[in-house]
Protein backbone atom coordinates (compact mmCIF):
# COMPACT_ATOMS: atom_id res chain seq x y z
CA UNK A 1 0.00 0.00 0.00
CA UNK A 2 1.29 3.48 -0.83
CA UNK A 3 -0.07 6.98 -0.55
CA UNK A 4 0.89 10.57 -1.31
CA UNK A 5 0.00 13.46 0.99
CA UNK A 6 -0.99 11.20 3.88
CA UNK A 7 0.42 8.61 6.23
CA UNK A 8 -1.02 5.27 7.27
CA UNK A 9 -1.92 5.15 10.96
CA UNK A 10 -3.46 1.71 11.30
CA UNK A 11 -5.16 -0.91 9.12
CA UNK A 12 -6.74 -4.34 9.50
CA UNK A 13 -8.04 -6.91 7.02
CA UNK A 14 -9.57 -10.14 8.33
CA UNK A 15 -12.99 -11.66 8.97
CA UNK A 16 -13.87 -8.87 11.43
CA UNK A 17 -12.02 -5.77 10.20
CA UNK A 18 -11.52 -4.27 6.75
CA UNK A 19 -10.27 -0.70 6.99
CA UNK A 20 -7.29 1.65 6.76
CA UNK A 21 -7.02 4.91 8.71
CA UNK A 22 -4.96 7.68 7.07
CA UNK A 23 -3.83 11.02 8.45
CA UNK A 24 -3.83 13.71 5.76
CA UNK A 25 -0.95 16.16 5.55
CA UNK A 26 -2.50 19.50 6.50
CA UNK A 27 0.13 21.39 4.50
CA UNK A 28 -1.28 19.89 1.31
CA UNK A 29 -4.77 21.12 2.24
CA UNK A 30 -3.92 24.77 2.80
CA UNK A 31 -5.97 26.96 0.48
CA UNK A 32 -8.05 24.03 -0.77
CA UNK A 33 -11.75 24.92 -0.76
CA UNK A 34 -14.87 22.79 -0.61
CA UNK A 35 -13.60 20.52 2.15
CA UNK A 36 -15.88 19.28 4.89
CA UNK A 37 -15.59 17.09 7.94
CA UNK A 38 -17.40 13.86 8.71
CA UNK A 39 -18.21 13.02 12.30
CA UNK A 40 -18.76 9.52 13.56
CA UNK A 41 -21.35 7.60 15.57
CA UNK A 42 -19.80 4.64 17.43
CA UNK A 43 -23.02 2.64 17.63
CA UNK A 44 -24.41 -0.04 15.34
CA UNK A 45 -27.35 1.39 13.36
CA UNK A 46 -30.57 -0.47 14.03
CA UNK A 47 -32.20 -2.83 11.55
CA UNK A 48 -34.36 -0.71 9.24
CA UNK A 49 -32.23 2.43 9.74
CA UNK A 50 -31.84 4.43 6.52
CA UNK A 51 -28.22 4.85 5.45
CA UNK A 52 -26.41 6.23 2.42
CA UNK A 53 -22.96 6.28 0.90
CA UNK A 54 -21.07 8.68 -1.35
CA UNK A 55 -17.91 7.64 -3.13
CA UNK A 56 -15.69 7.79 -6.19
CA UNK A 57 -15.32 4.16 -7.36
CA UNK A 58 -11.90 3.56 -8.97
CA UNK A 59 -11.37 7.33 -8.90
CA UNK A 60 -14.36 8.05 -11.16
CA UNK A 61 -17.05 10.68 -10.77
CA UNK A 62 -19.12 10.83 -7.62
CA UNK A 63 -21.80 8.16 -7.01
CA UNK A 64 -24.34 7.88 -4.22
CA UNK A 65 -26.65 5.11 -2.99
CA UNK A 66 -29.43 5.03 -0.39
CA UNK A 67 -30.68 1.97 1.46
CA UNK A 68 -31.49 0.42 4.82
CA UNK A 69 -29.66 -1.80 7.29
CA UNK A 70 -30.90 -5.41 7.12
CA UNK A 71 -30.00 -8.56 9.10
CA UNK A 72 -26.45 -9.85 8.69
CA UNK A 73 -26.02 -12.51 5.99
CA UNK A 74 -22.39 -12.88 4.81
CA UNK A 75 -20.26 -16.00 4.63
CA UNK A 76 -16.68 -15.70 5.80
CA UNK A 77 -17.27 -12.48 7.73
CA UNK A 78 -18.01 -11.97 11.41
CA UNK A 79 -21.23 -10.22 12.45
CA UNK A 80 -19.27 -8.64 15.32
CA UNK A 81 -17.39 -6.52 12.79
CA UNK A 82 -19.63 -6.33 9.72
CA UNK A 83 -23.22 -5.49 8.84
CA UNK A 84 -25.42 -5.55 5.74
CA UNK A 85 -27.14 -2.77 3.82
CA UNK A 86 -29.90 -3.30 1.25
CA UNK A 87 -29.76 -0.61 -1.42
CA UNK A 88 -33.03 1.02 -2.47
CA UNK A 89 -31.80 3.77 -4.76
CA UNK A 90 -28.52 3.29 -6.57
CA UNK A 91 -25.90 0.70 -5.65
CA UNK A 92 -22.16 0.37 -5.11
CA UNK A 93 -19.67 -0.90 -7.64
CA UNK A 94 -16.06 -2.01 -7.88
CA UNK A 95 -13.72 0.49 -6.26
CA UNK A 96 -16.33 1.71 -3.76
CA UNK A 97 -14.70 -0.08 -0.84
CA UNK A 98 -13.60 2.37 1.82
CA UNK A 99 -16.43 4.82 1.15
CA UNK A 100 -18.21 6.01 4.29
CA UNK A 101 -21.61 4.62 5.20
CA UNK A 102 -23.61 7.41 6.82
CA UNK A 103 -26.82 7.71 8.82
CA UNK A 104 -28.70 10.80 9.94
CA UNK A 105 -29.47 11.52 13.58
CA UNK A 106 -31.23 14.75 14.58
CA UNK A 107 -30.37 16.44 11.30
CA UNK A 108 -26.65 15.56 11.42
CA UNK A 109 -25.00 12.95 9.20
CA UNK A 110 -22.62 10.53 10.93
CA UNK A 111 -20.26 7.82 9.73
CA UNK A 112 -21.62 4.50 10.99
CA UNK A 113 -19.63 2.16 8.77
CA UNK A 114 -17.24 1.64 5.88
CA UNK A 115 -18.35 0.05 2.59
CA UNK A 116 -16.62 -3.34 2.39
CA UNK A 117 -17.58 -6.09 -0.08
CA UNK A 118 -19.87 -8.99 -0.89
CA UNK A 119 -20.42 -12.48 0.51
CA UNK A 120 -17.02 -13.89 -0.41
CA UNK A 121 -13.62 -13.66 1.21
CA UNK A 122 -12.41 -10.02 1.21
CA UNK A 123 -10.32 -9.42 -1.89
CA UNK A 124 -11.90 -12.33 -3.80
CA UNK A 125 -15.18 -10.93 -5.15
CA UNK A 126 -17.93 -13.01 -6.72
CA UNK A 127 -17.29 -12.46 -10.42
CA UNK A 128 -20.71 -13.92 -11.27
CA UNK A 129 -22.55 -11.11 -9.48
CA UNK A 130 -24.13 -8.80 -12.03
CA UNK A 131 -23.93 -6.02 -9.45
CA UNK A 132 -20.14 -6.10 -9.38
CA UNK A 133 -17.68 -7.03 -6.67
CA UNK A 134 -19.22 -4.91 -3.90
CA UNK A 135 -22.80 -6.24 -3.99
CA UNK A 136 -24.61 -9.54 -4.42
CA UNK A 137 -27.40 -9.95 -7.01
CA UNK A 138 -29.94 -8.80 -4.40
CA UNK A 139 -28.23 -5.37 -4.18
CA UNK A 140 -26.90 -6.03 -0.71
CA UNK A 141 -23.49 -4.86 0.45
CA UNK A 142 -21.34 -5.74 3.44
CA UNK A 143 -20.07 -2.83 5.51
CA UNK A 144 -17.51 -2.62 8.28
CA UNK A 145 -19.19 -1.54 11.52
CA UNK A 146 -17.73 1.71 12.80
CA UNK A 147 -18.64 0.77 16.37
CA UNK A 148 -16.25 -2.19 16.04
CA UNK A 149 -13.57 -0.19 14.23
CA UNK A 150 -13.84 2.55 16.87
CA UNK A 151 -12.31 0.28 19.52
CA UNK A 152 -9.15 -0.01 17.40
CA UNK A 153 -8.79 3.59 16.17
CA UNK A 154 -10.14 5.54 19.17
CA UNK A 155 -6.66 6.52 20.41
CA UNK A 156 -5.76 7.92 16.99
CA UNK A 157 -8.99 9.88 16.72
CA UNK A 158 -8.56 11.49 20.11
CA UNK A 159 -4.78 11.99 20.20
CA UNK A 160 -3.64 12.51 16.63
CA UNK A 161 -4.22 16.13 15.48
CA UNK A 162 -4.34 15.00 11.84
CA UNK A 163 -6.62 11.99 12.31
CA UNK A 164 -10.06 13.61 12.35
CA UNK A 165 -10.45 15.08 15.82
CA UNK A 166 -10.32 18.90 15.66
CA UNK A 167 -6.97 20.54 16.36
CA UNK A 168 -6.82 23.07 19.17
CA UNK A 169 -5.86 25.89 16.79
CA UNK A 170 -8.89 25.23 14.60
CA UNK A 171 -11.60 25.22 17.23
CA UNK A 172 -13.66 27.54 19.35
CA UNK A 173 -14.66 26.46 22.83
CA UNK A 174 -17.71 27.11 24.97
CA UNK A 175 -18.38 26.16 28.58
CA UNK A 176 -21.84 24.78 29.32
CA UNK A 177 -23.04 24.94 32.91
CA UNK A 178 -24.68 21.80 34.29
CA UNK A 179 -27.69 23.34 35.96
CA UNK A 180 -27.24 24.24 39.61
CA UNK A 181 -24.41 21.76 40.25
CA UNK A 182 -21.68 24.37 39.84
CA UNK A 183 -20.02 22.12 37.25
CA UNK A 184 -19.62 22.60 33.51
CA UNK A 185 -18.40 20.82 30.39
CA UNK A 186 -16.35 22.34 27.57
CA UNK A 187 -17.50 21.84 23.98
CA UNK A 188 -15.29 22.47 20.95
CA UNK A 189 -16.42 23.45 17.47
CA UNK A 190 -14.21 22.55 14.52
CA UNK A 191 -13.89 24.60 11.34
CA UNK A 192 -16.53 22.40 9.69
CA UNK A 193 -19.09 23.40 12.33
CA UNK A 194 -19.19 20.04 14.12
CA UNK A 195 -19.19 20.07 17.93
CA UNK A 196 -17.08 17.78 20.11
CA UNK A 197 -16.87 16.77 23.75
CA UNK A 198 -13.80 14.86 24.89
CA UNK A 199 -12.96 13.71 21.36
CA UNK A 200 -16.49 12.49 20.64
CA UNK A 201 -19.17 14.20 18.50
CA UNK A 202 -21.99 16.01 20.26
CA UNK A 203 -25.57 15.50 19.03
CA UNK A 204 -28.01 18.19 20.15
CA UNK A 205 -30.87 16.72 22.15
CA UNK A 206 -29.17 13.32 22.35
CA UNK A 207 -25.75 13.65 24.01
CA UNK A 208 -26.02 13.35 27.79
CA UNK A 209 -23.46 14.14 30.50
CA UNK A 210 -23.52 13.22 34.17
CA UNK A 211 -22.56 15.55 37.01
CA UNK A 212 -20.67 14.30 40.05
CA UNK A 213 -23.92 14.22 42.08
CA UNK A 214 -25.38 11.71 39.63
CA UNK A 215 -27.73 14.14 37.90
CA UNK A 216 -27.91 13.74 34.13
CA UNK A 217 -28.10 16.64 31.67
CA UNK A 218 -28.91 16.59 27.97
CA UNK A 219 -26.98 19.02 25.75
CA UNK A 220 -29.19 21.15 23.50
CA UNK A 221 -28.18 23.65 20.78
CA UNK A 222 -30.53 26.58 20.23
CA UNK A 223 -30.46 29.16 17.43
CA UNK A 224 -31.99 32.63 17.66
CA UNK A 225 -33.59 34.69 14.88
CA UNK A 226 -30.25 36.31 14.02
CA UNK A 227 -28.46 33.00 13.67
CA UNK A 228 -26.75 33.16 17.04
CA UNK A 229 -26.28 29.84 18.81
CA UNK A 230 -26.38 28.89 22.47
CA UNK A 231 -25.62 25.56 24.11
CA UNK A 232 -27.52 24.65 27.25
CA UNK A 233 -27.68 21.62 29.52
CA UNK A 234 -31.23 20.51 30.24
CA UNK A 235 -31.83 18.47 33.37
CA UNK A 236 -33.13 14.97 32.68
CA UNK A 237 -35.75 14.23 35.35
CA UNK A 238 -35.42 11.03 37.33
CA UNK A 239 -38.54 8.87 37.01
CA UNK A 240 -39.37 5.89 39.17
CA UNK A 241 -42.35 3.56 39.20
CA UNK A 242 -43.79 2.67 42.59
CA UNK A 243 -45.99 -0.38 43.12
CA UNK A 244 -48.87 0.24 45.50
CA UNK A 245 -48.53 -2.50 48.09
CA UNK A 246 -49.40 -5.93 46.71
CA UNK A 247 -51.94 -4.55 44.26
CA UNK A 248 -51.56 -4.36 40.49
CA UNK A 249 -51.63 -0.56 40.58
CA UNK A 250 -48.51 1.54 40.07
CA UNK A 251 -47.74 5.23 40.07
CA UNK A 252 -44.86 7.21 38.61
CA UNK A 253 -42.88 9.73 40.62
CA UNK A 254 -40.59 12.33 39.03
CA UNK A 255 -37.65 14.01 40.73
CA UNK A 256 -36.94 17.64 39.80
CA UNK A 257 -33.51 19.29 39.71
CA UNK A 258 -34.10 20.81 43.14
CA UNK A 259 -34.47 17.32 44.60
CA UNK A 260 -38.23 17.44 45.14
CA UNK A 261 -40.52 14.69 43.89
CA UNK A 262 -43.87 15.02 42.14
CA UNK A 263 -46.81 12.75 41.48
CA UNK A 264 -48.57 14.29 38.53
CA UNK A 265 -49.18 17.96 39.38
CA UNK A 266 -48.71 17.44 43.13
CA UNK A 267 -45.54 17.37 45.18
CA UNK A 268 -44.85 13.89 46.49
CA UNK A 269 -43.82 13.81 50.15
CA UNK A 270 -43.43 11.13 52.78
CA UNK A 271 -46.82 10.33 54.28
CA UNK A 272 -48.72 11.35 51.15
CA UNK A 273 -51.86 9.25 50.61
CA UNK A 274 -52.59 7.80 47.16
CA UNK A 275 -56.08 6.44 46.42
CA UNK A 276 -56.53 3.76 43.75
CA UNK A 277 -59.57 3.36 41.45
CA UNK A 278 -60.89 0.63 43.77
CA UNK A 279 -60.81 3.19 46.65
CA UNK A 280 -57.91 1.63 48.52
CA UNK A 281 -55.47 3.98 50.25
CA UNK A 282 -51.67 3.80 50.23
CA UNK A 283 -49.12 5.87 52.12
CA UNK A 284 -45.85 6.86 50.44
CA UNK A 285 -42.58 6.67 52.33
CA UNK A 286 -38.87 6.61 51.55
CA UNK A 287 -36.85 3.63 52.72
CA UNK A 288 -33.08 3.62 52.08
CA UNK A 289 -33.54 6.02 49.18
CA UNK A 290 -36.33 3.95 47.61
CA UNK A 291 -39.99 4.96 47.47
CA UNK A 292 -42.48 2.44 48.81
CA UNK A 293 -46.26 2.54 49.13
CA UNK A 294 -47.94 0.75 52.02
CA UNK A 295 -51.66 0.07 52.21
CA UNK A 296 -53.47 2.02 54.91
CA UNK A 297 -56.10 0.09 56.87
CA UNK A 298 -59.49 1.74 57.29
N, C-alpha and C positions, 0 to 999 in steps of 0.2 A: 504494500500500500504506500502511495506517495501523495503529497499534497503541496501546494504552493500558497503562501500567504496564511498558513495555519499550522498548528502543531497537534499531533494526536495525543490526547490525554489518557484515554482508556478505551478498550474495545473488547467485546466478547462475541463468540459465535459458537453456539452449541444448541442443545435441544430446549434450553430455557431462555438464552439471550441471543440477540442478533442486532448489535448496534455498535457504533463508533462515535465517541464524543470528541469534537475538535474545538480548539480555542483559536479564534480568528485573531490575526495580527491587527491591532487597532490602527497602526500606522498606515496600513493599506486601505483603511476605511475613511480616513480623514477627507472631508470634502465630498464624499459620496452621498448623494441624496436618495430619497425613496426607501430608506432602510427602516425597518420596524423591529419590534422585539416580541417574541413569543414567550408567554408565561406558561407554567406547567401546573398540572393537577395530579398529585401523587395518589390517586384513588382509581380503582377499576371502574369504568363506566358501567352502569347497570344494563341488563339485557333490555333491548328496546330503545336505548338512548340513541338519539340522532348524532351522527358524527360526520365529518367531512375531511378531505385531504386535498392539498394543493401541491403540485410538484412539477418538475421538469424532466420527464423520463428521457434517459440517455442524452441529457443536455438540450432537448428540444424545447418548443414553446410550451407555455404554461398550460397544464391540464388540472381539472378539478373533478371530484366525485363526491356524491352525498349518499349516505346509507345509514344503517342502524346496526348496533351490536347484537349479535345472535349467539346462541350457545356454542361453545367450543366444539370443534369437529376434526382437528388435524391429526394425521398420523405422523409419528416421529417427532412431534413437538410436545412440550409440557404445558399443560393448562395453567401452571403456576407462573409462567413467563409469557404466554401468548394468549391472544383472544381472536375472535372472528368477527368480521364486519360483512354485512350483506349490502351490496351496492344497489341503490334505487335509481339514481341518476348518474350516468357516467360510470366509469370503471377505471382500474389501474392497468398499467401495461409494463412491459419489460423496461427496467431502468427506473421504476418508481420506488424501489426499495430505499428506505431511509427518509422518505417524505414524512412529515408530521401528520399524525391523525389527531384531529381537534374536535372538541365538544364545547358547547356554549353553556355557561352557567351564569345566570343573572346578568346577561348582556355582554359578558366577557368571554372570549375564546381562549381555551386552554389546550395545551398539548397533553393528550391522554395516552398516546401510543406512537409507535413508529411502524410504518408500512413495511411488512416483511416479505412473505412469499406465499406459496400455495401448500398443498397437502403432501409434498414430497420433502426429502431431506434438503435443508437449506443449501443453495448452490447447485442443486440438481433438479431444475424445474420439469414439470410434466409437459413435454413437447406436444402431446396430443390435445392439450387444452386449447380450444379455439379462442379463449380469452387471454392467452399469453401466459408468460411464466409467473405472473403475480396473482392470478386468480384461477379458480376452477371453473368448469362450464356453468356452474350456478351463480357466477358473479360474486363469489365469496373470496375474501382475502384474509390471510393471517396477518396479525399485527403484534408487535412486541409491546407488552404492557408497560406503560411508563411507571406504574406503581412498583413493579418489580425492578425495573432499571434504576429507579430512584435510590434504592438501597445501595447500589454499586457506585453511583456517580454523585451522591449527595455531598460528599466532602469537596468535590471539584466545584460544584455549583455554588457552595457557600464560601469557599476559601480562595478560589481562583478568580482574580478580577476580570479575566478574559473569557470566562466559561459560561456567561449568561447572567449571573447575579450582578446587579448594578454596582459600578465602581463608585467609591465615595465621592470623587470629583464630579460625577455626573448625576448626582442626586440632590433632591431637596428633602429636608426632614421636617416632620411635624410631630409634636408630642400630643397624645390623646389621653386626657384624664379619665381614670376608671371610677366614675361616679364620685361618691363621698369617701372612698377608701384612702385618698391621699396618694395613690399610686398612679402611674401613667405608663404607656408604651410608646415607643418611637417608631413611626412609619417612615419609609423612604420611598420617594417617587423617582423612577428612572427617566431618562430623556424620552422614552417611548410613551410615558404617561402611566405605566404600570406601577402599582404600589406593592411594597414588600414589608414584611415583618420578620426579622431574624432569618433572612435568606429564603423565606417562603412567600408566595404570592398572597395578597390580601383580596378577598372577595367581599364586596359590600353586602351587608345583610346576612352573610354566611359565616365569615371568620369570627371565631369566638376566642376570648382570652380570659384567663382566670386570675383573680387577685389573690393575694396571700391569705385573705380571710375565707377563701373558698367561693366567693361570689363570682358569677360568670357574666361577662359583658360581650355583647355582639357589636362589632365595628360596622358603622354605617356612614356612607359618603353622601352628603347632601349638596345640591347645587342651587344657588340663588338665581334670580332673574337676570343678573348681570354676568352670569357665568362663573361667579366665585364659588369655591368649594370649601366645605368644612367637614372634617371627620369628627364623629362623636362615638361614644361608647354607651350603648343602651343596655341597661340592666336586664338580665334574663331572669324573670321571676322563678322562684322555686315552687314547684307544685307537687303536692303529695295527696294520695288517696287514702282515706281513712274508712275502715270498715266499722259499721255501727254494731258493736257487740257481736253476737253470733248470727245476726240477721243477714239477709242478702243485700241490704241497702248499704250504699257507700256515698261519701261526700268528698269533694275536693277542696283542699285548703291551699291558698297561695300566699307565699311570703314576699313582702315588698322589700325594697332596698333598705328601708329604715328598720327592718327586723320584725315588723308587725305582720300578723297573719290575718287573712280575710276568708270568709265563707260567703261567696257571692258578693253582695254589696255591704255586708256587715263585717265588722272586725271580729276575728275569732280569738277568744280569750279562754283561759282555763276556767272551768265551771260553766261555760256556755252550754245551754240546753238546745239540742237539735231534735225536732219532732218528725217522725217518718210518716208516709202516707197512711199507714195503718194505725196512726195515733200513738205509737210508742215513743218514749222519751229517752234520750241519751245525753250523758254529760261528757264534754270534752275535757281532757287533761293531758299534760305533757309528762311522759315518763322516760327519763334518760335520753332526752332530745327527740323522742318519738311521740307523735300524737296518737292517743287512744280514745275510744268512745265507749263508755260503760252505760248499760241500761239502768235507768232510774225506776225503782219500784214505786208504784202508786201508794 
